[in-house]
Amino acid sequence: MTIRKRLLILAIGGVVPLVLVGLALLWSVWHAKQQQLNDGMEQQAELAAVLFDRWLDAQEQPLRTIAEYSSTNGINQTELQDALKAAITPRSSWTDLRALDADGKVVAIEPTNAESLPSGIAERLLAEAQRGASGVETDWTKGEGRYSLILMAPMKSGGAVTARIDGAGLQQIFQGITLPERTVVTVMDPQRRIIYRSQRSQSAVGMDLTGSTITSVLNDRKTAVVVLKSSVDNVERVYGVARAGNTGYSVSVGVPSSVLYGPAWQQLTVYIAVAFVVACCAAVGALLIAGSIARPMRLLSMAAQKFGEGDFSARAPSAGEDEVSRLGMNFNAMAQRLEKREARLAELDTLKSEWVSRVSHELRTPLTTIKALTRLLMRGGLSEAKQREYIETISVECDRQIELVLNLLDLARIEGGVFRITHERVNVDEVMSSCVKAAVRIAEKRRHDLRVEPNSEPLFVCADPKTIRRVLANLIENSVKYTADGGRIVLSAQQDGEEVTINIADNGRGIPAEDMPILFNKFYRGKPAPESAALHDAETTEFLEDADMSGVGLGLYLARNVVERMGGRISVESEVGRGSTFTLHLPSWSEGGCGESVNSNGNNKTIARG
Ligand code: ADP
């Protein structure tokens, strides 16, 4: 799976649970709010029911007064008639008022021509009266949604006082209270028929709500809440329903769900929308962040792939301060090092090939010379002088071969860490003289003036005699090689404090200043001097020319290496066209011995006394 996908999953995995928790919280807040609103509706319904109950009670009050008065004072019919008249006159919505005896016979009635009570209702009310309870019934006998409420107050005699109130009188009950907009108050009688609806609707009054949840929701409770579509106008409302005392009547207050829950629902919708936007932003953000991390990783991987395929110039993006940029930087640094190493290896490879061919050439050339001269000698017919010259040349070439092989062996020993030197008392004049003697023949061939400047006092150094001899021989050989014919090569030595300096000065071609820092490097070879010329006859010139300027660039490298191992150093001064002076600085011998020096591995070693 790609990093991009993983990061995306990580981000979404973090955001989704948060969003879910947020939604769950919102849902519970919404429920609490809904409950609060429903409770409010229940309270409103309860309040409306109390109003209705109080109104009924207020209507019953004159009935109870008349019933009590007639029972206690035993008044006659005329007085009862007057009492009824006095009670009905100020009450415009009352249709009639009557007193019944225990058998249901009218004792007094006002107005006198009032209709009799519908059968059934009168009996039920009288039965109630005989139990000593007051009661109220709805009279629907007038039809077309018209009705009356018949209220009854019991008399002690078993009779009752009843009043018929026109249904229109109920309008006054709720006139005093201000209801919120689009709120509907409905009053239902015990037969579950609507006797009042605040929003006037002709068809509503008298409507039978049997079977509707609004009538069954109360059960044994005093108040309840129900959400349903109105049977009257089909509007979905939240209804608070409450019983009106013990009358059997119930009152509901309904508010359209959209009005009641609207603001809260709107708020919830805003929260959900915000949560959705936040989730989307998080997903987009995660996508961008994942991209910003994955892109440099992809580029880094591409760079690594290219690098692996051999394109050493491939680099990763590294601008920035973050971890991926630092990774890129580290990769680039590594790539740069490897590129350099690769270039160096290629360079070394070239050097190695060049060196192998040079060494092969160095080995082949003297052998060819030796073979050619041997053949000339074997052919015979040469003058004695010529024979001698050829034999000397063969000897010189053999020495050169031996020297080359020894140099190669030294190189192998130095690089293998097994080069051993001794530290002994070495007479400087003796070494210089023997080296000059060994080189005198070849110097003569080049008509060089090769000599040693003698010292009045003998000088002694602490050195490995064989090694110091080979170093000196090498430096003399170089001076002979790189000085034009007829040059001057002078060896001298001086005591310089604790050390002895040995100079090999020539007036040869000199060394360019730009080559000085690499002069002692392994395999360094300067460009051949144009003025170098051979001194030999035509037959041998090509061999000897080669031999005179031959070399593999190891002499100075080995010289510095071994001189430093002997506790000394080597320096050079040179000017192109004027000559060079190589100086060996070696620790001088004292009576106390050679002191401390270093072995071939660079470790300190106490050396033997010479
Ligand atoms: P080689 O002589 O085999 O080339 P060396 O290490 O002895 O190797 O010398 C390295 C190079 O230094 C020579 O190729 C030459 O260019 C330069 N060199 C050494 N000695 C002298 C000298 N005396 N005069 C001029 N150039 C010299």
Boltz pocket constraint, residues with backbone or C-beta under 6 A from the ligand:
constraints:
  - pocket:
      binder: B
      contacts: [[A, 474], [A, 475], [A, 478], [A, 479], [A, 482], [A, 483], [A, 506], [A, 508], [A, 509], [A, 510], [A, 511], [A, 519], [A, 521], [A, 524], [A, 525], [A, 526], [A, 527], [A, 549], [A, 550], [A, 551], [A, 552], [A, 553], [A, 554], [A, 555], [A, 556], [A, 557], [A, 580]]
      max_distance: 6.0
